[in-house]
Each structure stands twice: as C-alpha cells, then as structure tokens.
C-alpha cells in the first residue's frame, strides 16, 4: 500500500540536482566495507551464483541450437549503412 509512494519519493531524489551532485565524504567507502566484512563469504557466494546464472542464461540457447527469430521486415543495420549513399 505504501510502496508506490516511497518509490515516487525516491525517484524525485534523482531529479534534484543538489542530491545527484553531492560527493561522498572521505572514509565512507571504508565504513561500508567495514560493515560488509562479516558477510564477505555470503557476498562472494551471491556474486558467484549471479555470474553462473548469467552464464547459464546465455549458454543454454547456444547449446540447444535455438536462437530467437529475427523480425522478417527488419534489415540488419550493417546492410542499411552499406546501401546508403553519401
């Protein structure tokens, strides 16, 4: 119920130039790393699983020999560029 209002409020932060142009204070990255250090194993495992999932998503259609069909009425960009006159 309250989720949509929070999302629109957060979106307004991106549009405010005073928020988007702020610099991080010195030492903030060190503090974040300090908070994340106890979860180093879990973060590494999450990153590994995410990369493996992305690889499986890309390789699976290649292994099956199935590629998404190209639209019939669209010519590749390289053909359009090659045939244009200067």
ABEGO torsion letter per residue (X at the ends): XAAAAAAAAAAAAAABAAAAABBBBBGAAAAAAAAAAAAAAAAAAAAAAAAAAAAAAAAAAAAAGBBBBBBAABBBAAAAAAABBX
